């Protein structure tokens, strides 16, 4: 049933490693450049935040449609197309002449990432047996965290030495490596014995629904239009669910959620975990550079603490999740993240560097315990024919959570700082704003921990 060729397994794993590293490296490296981008384009804190937000938002919007498309036409084709789009958008980003053009190109880069998020893990689990799923997921997830680890250091160096555009040039080089590996190292797409039709209307409904909701939520503090769009997105979710329930080949099978409590709770746990934690690096990078006065290079070295712990721990935890119920490991991880957020909401913002590093280490431990076991929990519930959609749901929960996290930051920053630029903001104003963010994220993380633990009550569906 699974690919027996060890060479194919190894090259596919390497492809997953490279593509996982590529997307996270680019995002984490760019966080350190936000003050520089704001200064060059003479914009404000809210507008420059969209450089990060639009990337995660577009990835969230398109991951599931591309996952379904990958199950129909072939995962390898979608993966390679995504790498090409990501690389081309990166080239264009490096020549951006305005903040509006940069934001638009980051949207295209996010669409390319959606292709990668929808396929790299589904291709990986399709060539390995179930008793090694946690192990290889741990390795590929570790590559994600290595990207997060290297990103702040390399991004701080590149930004401080060559300027923020050099980060996109580096992304182009990485995309070229990823394309070479993907073309030569992934198995040919198998012919799908089941004729599946592309649900065009369902895909359009999904894209519009997620896009409208996230855009509206991100602008909730900017008047009635944001609130109206948020409500419209929620209404479209109901319409989408009713429509998909009647389709022979839906974008997302409702039974994946309604028929499996573990799958549903694991997906919600992922959504809340990323919603509560994604913006931490962004917020702490602002605190280090603006409130504490560290240059971007030194801030990058400090921020490495969290993803470094994640990268070291994740492969071992992933392998462990093949033997221990993943929900136990994931729940412990979310509890650690909550502890780190509580630290940031309190003494972490008091001006002492050790009090910044300690919660970063705690949250690194939490992420290491949560990510690969939770992904294992979700993928182990899916049929092989649905790996693309299941992988897309994992990615979508992550990217919607990340978009939600940045949207919350945009709302709080707008309400707290208005049209001020970061350069005009005092240290005290910034710290007050950051603490509000961390308190809200803490509440989300506590709720997520309780939902994660709820999986233990479904004994008949033990993972």
C-alpha positions in Angstrom: 0.0 0.0 0.0 2.9 2.4 0.8 5.9 3.1 -1.3 8.5 0.5 -0.5 11.3 2.4 -2.3 13.6 3.7 0.5 15.1 6.2 -1.9 11.7 7.7 -2.8 10.9 7.9 0.9 14.1 9.7 1.7 13.9 12.2 -1.2 10.2 12.9 -0.4 11.2 13.6 3.2 13.9 15.9 2.1 11.4 17.8 -0.2 9.1 18.2 2.8 12.0 19.5 4.9 13.1 22.1 2.3 9.6 23.4 1.5 8.7 23.6 5.2 11.9 25.5 5.9 11.3 27.9 2.9 8.0 29.3 4.0 8.7 29.8 7.7 12.2 31.2 7.1 10.9 33.9 4.9 8.1 34.9 7.3 10.2 34.9 10.4 13.1 36.8 8.7 10.8 39.5 7.5 9.5 40.2 11.1 12.8 42.0 11.9 12.4 44.3 8.9 9.0 45.8 9.8 10.5 49.0 11.3 12.8 49.4 8.2 9.9 48.9 5.7 7.7 51.4 7.6 10.5 54.0 7.5 11.4 53.5 3.8 7.8 53.8 2.7 6.8 56.5 5.3 3.7 54.5 6.4 2.2 53.7 9.8 2.1 50.7 12.1 -1.3 49.5 11.0 -0.5 49.6 7.2 2.9 47.9 7.6 1.3 45.2 9.7 -0.5 44.1 6.5 2.9 43.0 5.0 2.7 40.1 7.5 -1.1 39.7 7.7 -1.8 39.5 3.9 0.7 36.6 3.5 -0.9 34.5 6.2 -4.4 35.5 5.1 -3.9 34.5 1.5 -2.4 31.2 2.6 -5.4 30.5 4.8 -7.9 31.4 2.0 -6.4 29.1 -0.7 -5.0 26.1 1.2 -8.1 24.0 1.2 -9.0 24.7 -2.5 -5.5 23.8 -3.6 -5.6 20.7 -1.3 -8.8 19.5 -3.0 -7.3 20.3 -6.5 -4.2 18.3 -5.5 -6.3 15.3 -4.7 -7.9 15.6 -8.1 -5.1 16.5 -10.5 -2.0 15.4 -8.5 -0.2 16.7 -5.4 3.2 16.8 -7.1 1.9 19.2 -9.8 0.4 21.6 -7.3 3.5 21.5 -5.1 5.8 22.4 -8.1 3.4 25.1 -9.2 3.4 26.6 -5.7 7.2 26.7 -5.5 7.4 28.5 -8.9 4.7 31.1 -7.8 6.5 31.6 -4.4 9.8 32.2 -6.1 8.4 34.5 -8.8 6.6 36.6 -6.1 9.8 36.8 -4.1 11.7 38.2 -7.0 9.0 40.9 -7.6 8.9 41.7 -3.8 12.6 42.6 -3.9 11.9 45.3 -6.4 8.7 46.8 -4.7 8.4 50.5 -5.2 5.6 51.2 -2.7 4.0 49.6 0.3 0.8 48.9 -1.7 2.8 46.9 -4.3 4.7 45.0 -1.6 1.4 44.1 0.1 0.0 42.9 -3.2 3.0 40.8 -4.0 3.0 39.3 -0.5 -0.6 38.2 -1.3 0.7 36.3 -4.3 3.6 34.8 -2.2 0.9 33.6 0.2 -1.0 31.9 -2.6 2.2 30.1 -3.5 2.7 29.0 0.1 -0.9 27.7 0.1 0.1 25.2 -2.6 3.0 24.1 -0.5 1.0 23.8 2.7 -1.6 21.8 0.9 0.7 19.2 -0.5 4.1 18.7 1.1 2.9 16.8 4.2 0.2 14.9 2.3 2.9 13.6 -0.2 5.1 12.7 2.8 2.6 10.7 4.7 1.5 8.9 1.5 4.9 7.2 1.1 5.5 6.2 4.8 3.6 3.5 6.8 1.4 4.6 9.7 3.8 3.4 12.4 6.4 6.0 11.1 4.0 8.8 10.5 4.7 10.6 13.8 8.4 10.2 13.3 8.5 11.8 9.8 6.0 14.5 10.8 8.3 15.3 13.7 11.3 15.7 11.3 9.4 17.8 8.8 7.9 20.0 11.6 11.4 20.4 13.0 12.4 21.9 9.6 9.6 24.4 10.1 11.1 25.4 13.4 14.6 25.5 12.1 13.3 28.0 9.6 11.8 30.0 12.4 15.2 29.7 14.3 17.4 30.7 11.4 15.0 33.4 10.2 15.4 36.0 12.9 19.2 35.6 13.0 19.6 35.7 9.2 16.8 38.3 8.8 18.4 40.6 11.4 21.8 40.2 9.7 20.5 40.7 6.1 18.3 43.6 7.1 21.0 45.3 9.1 23.7 44.8 6.4 22.0 44.8 3.0 18.4 46.0 3.8 15.1 44.2 3.9 15.0 43.5 0.1 17.9 41.0 0.5 15.5 38.7 2.5 13.4 38.2 -0.6 16.5 37.6 -2.7 17.5 34.8 -0.2 13.9 33.4 -0.5 14.4 33.2 -4.3 17.6 31.1 -3.8 15.8 28.8 -1.4 12.8 28.5 -3.8 15.3 27.4 -6.6 16.7 24.7 -4.3 13.1 23.6 -3.3 12.1 23.4 -7.0 15.1 21.3 -7.9 14.4 18.9 -5.0 10.7 18.7 -5.7 11.1 17.9 -9.4 13.7 15.2 -8.8 12.8 13.9 -5.4 9.0 13.3 -5.2 7.0 10.3 -6.6 5.0 10.7 -9.8 1.3 11.4 -9.2 -0.7 8.2 -9.1 -3.7 8.1 -11.4 -6.9 8.6 -9.3 -9.1 5.5 -9.9 -12.1 7.5 -8.6 -13.4 10.2 -11.0 -13.6 13.4 -8.9 -15.1 16.6 -10.2 -13.8 20.0 -9.1 -16.5 21.7 -7.1 -16.0 25.2 -8.7 -18.9 26.9 -6.8 -17.8 25.3 -3.5 -14.2 26.5 -4.0 -15.4 30.1 -4.9 -17.7 30.1 -1.8 -14.9 29.0 0.4 -12.4 31.5 -1.0 -14.8 34.4 -0.7 -16.0 33.3 2.8 -12.6 33.1 4.3 -11.3 36.2 2.6 -14.3 38.3 3.6 -14.2 37.1 7.2 -10.5 37.6 7.7 -10.5 41.0 5.9 -13.5 42.2 7.9 -12.1 40.9 11.2 -8.7 42.6 10.5 -10.6 45.9 10.0 -13.0 45.6 12.9 -11.6 48.7 14.6 -11.9 50.8 11.5 -15.7 51.4 11.4 -18.9 49.6 10.4 -17.5 48.0 7.2 -15.2 45.7 9.1 -18.0 44.6 11.3 -20.3 44.1 8.4 -17.8 42.0 6.5 -17.1 39.8 9.6 -20.8 39.1 9.9 -21.1 38.4 6.2 -18.2 35.9 6.5 -20.0 34.0 9.3 -23.2 34.0 7.3 -21.3 32.6 4.3 -19.9 29.8 6.4 -23.4 28.6 7.1 -24.3 28.8 3.4 -21.0 27.0 2.5 -21.8 24.2 5.0 -25.3 23.7 3.6 -24.1 23.7 0.0 -21.2 21.3 0.6 -23.5 18.8 2.4 -25.4 18.3 -0.9 -22.4 17.8 -3.2 -21.2 14.5 -4.4 -17.5 15.7 -4.5 -17.4 18.6 -2.0 -14.4 20.7 -1.3 -14.5 19.5 2.3 -16.5 16.4 3.3 -18.7 17.5 6.2 -18.4 13.9 7.6 -14.7 14.5 8.3 -15.9 16.8 11.1 -19.4 15.5 12.0 -18.3 11.9 12.1 -15.1 12.2 14.0 -14.9 14.1 17.3 -11.1 13.6 17.5 -10.5 15.1 14.0 -12.7 18.1 14.9 -11.3 18.8 18.3 -7.7 18.4 17.0 -8.4 20.9 14.2 -10.0 23.4 16.7 -7.0 23.0 19.0 -4.6 23.8 16.2 -6.7 26.9 15.2 -6.6 28.2 18.8 -3.0 27.4 19.4 -1.8 29.4 16.4 -4.3 32.2 17.0 -2.8 32.5 20.5 0.9 32.3 19.6 1.7 33.3 16.1 2.0 37.0 16.7 4.4 36.5 19.7 7.5 36.8 17.6 6.2 39.9 15.8 5.2 41.6 19.1 8.4 40.7 20.9 10.5 41.9 18.0 8.8 45.3 18.3 9.4 45.3 22.0 13.1 44.5 21.7 13.8 47.0 19.0 11.5 49.9 20.0 11.1 49.7 23.8 14.5 48.1 24.7 16.5 49.7 21.8 18.1 46.6 20.4 19.2 46.7 16.7 17.6 44.2 14.4 20.7 41.8 14.5 20.7 41.5 18.2 16.9 41.2 18.4 17.1 38.3 15.9 19.7 36.5 18.1 17.4 36.8 21.1 14.3 35.6 19.3 16.1 32.4 18.3 15.5 31.0 21.8 11.9 29.9 21.1 12.2 28.2 17.7 15.6 26.6 18.7 13.9 24.7 21.5 11.1 23.7 19.1 13.5 22.5 16.5 15.5 20.4 19.0 12.5 18.9 20.6 10.0 18.3 17.8 11.6 15.2 16.1 11.8 13.3 19.4 8.2 14.3 20.3 7.0 13.3 16.8 8.4 9.8 17.2 7.0 9.6 20.7 3.5 10.4 19.4 3.6 7.0 17.5 3.5 5.4 20.9 1.8 7.8 23.3 -1.7 9.3 22.6 -0.9 12.5 20.7 -3.6 14.5 22.6 -1.7 14.1 25.8 1.5 15.6 24.4 -0.4 18.3 22.5 -2.4 19.3 25.6 0.8 19.6 27.7 2.3 21.8 24.9 -0.7 24.2 24.9 -0.4 24.5 28.7 3.2 25.5 28.4 2.3 28.1 25.7 -0.3 29.5 28.1 2.4 29.7 30.9 4.7 31.6 28.5 1.9 34.0 27.5 1.1 34.7 31.1 4.7 35.5 31.7 4.7 38.0 28.8 1.5 39.6 30.1 3.2 40.2 33.4 6.9 40.5 34.2 8.1 39.7 30.7 7.6 43.3 29.6 9.4 44.9 32.6 12.6 45.8 30.8 14.8 42.9 31.8 16.2 40.7 29.0 16.2 37.4 31.0 12.5 38.0 31.6 12.0 38.0 27.8 14.1 34.9 27.2 12.5 32.7 29.9 8.9 32.8 28.4 10.4 32.4 24.9 12.0 29.1 26.1 8.8 28.0 27.8 6.8 28.7 24.6 9.4 26.8 22.6 8.8 23.8 24.8 5.1 24.2 24.3 5.3 24.3 20.5 7.6 21.3 20.5 5.1 19.3 22.4 2.1 20.4 20.5 2.7 20.7 16.7 3.7 17.3 15.4 1.5 15.2 17.8 -1.5 17.3 16.9 -0.8 17.0 13.1 -0.4 13.2 13.7 -3.8 13.2 15.4 -5.4 14.9 12.4 -3.7 13.0 9.6 -4.2 9.6 11.2 -8.0 10.1 11.0 -8.0 10.7 7.2 -8.3 8.2 4.4 -5.4 8.2 1.9 -7.7 9.5 -0.8 -8.3 12.6 1.4 -4.8 13.3 2.4 -4.6 16.4 0.4 -7.8 17.9 2.0 -6.8 16.7 5.5 -3.3 18.2 5.1 -5.0 21.4 3.8 -7.2 21.5 6.9 -4.1 21.2 9.1 -2.6 24.1 7.1 -5.8 26.1 7.1 -6.2 25.8 10.8 -2.7 27.0 11.2 -2.9 29.9 8.7 -6.4 31.0 9.8 -5.1 31.0 13.3 -2.0 33.0 12.3 -4.2 35.5 10.3 -6.6 35.7 13.3 -3.6 36.4 15.6 -2.3 39.2 13.4 -5.8 40.6 12.9 -6.2 40.8 16.7 -2.9 42.7 16.8 -4.1 45.1 14.1 -7.3 45.7 16.0 -5.6 46.4 19.3 -2.9 48.5 17.7 -5.5 50.6 15.8 -7.5 51.1 19.0 -4.5 51.9 21.1 -2.1 53.8 18.8 -4.4 55.1 16.0 -2.5 56.4 13.0 0.8 56.8 14.9 3.9 55.2 13.3 6.1 53.0 15.5 8.8 55.6 15.5 6.3 58.1 17.1 5.2 55.6 19.8 6.6 55.8 23.3 8.0 52.8 25.1 5.2 53.0 27.7 2.5 53.1 25.0 4.0 50.2 23.2 4.3 48.0 26.4 0.6 48.8 27.4 -0.5 47.7 23.9 1.6 44.6 23.9 0.3 43.5 27.3 -3.3 43.8 26.1 -2.4 41.5 23.2 -0.8 39.0 25.4 -3.7 38.9 27.9 -6.1 38.1 25.0 -3.8 35.5 23.6 -3.5 33.9 27.0 -7.3 33.5 27.2 -7.4 31.9 23.8 -4.6 29.5 24.8 -6.4 28.4 28.0 -9.6 27.7 26.0 -7.5 25.7 23.4 -5.9 23.6 26.2 -9.3 22.6 27.6 -10.5 21.7 24.1 -7.4 19.6 23.5 -7.9 17.7 26.7 -11.5 17.1 25.7 -10.2 14.5 23.1 -9.4 12.2 26.0 -13.1 11.8 26.7 -13.7 10.1 23.3 -12.3 6.7 24.3 -13.9 5.0 21.3 -11.9 7.3 19.0 -8.6 7.0 20.9 -5.7 7.9 18.6 
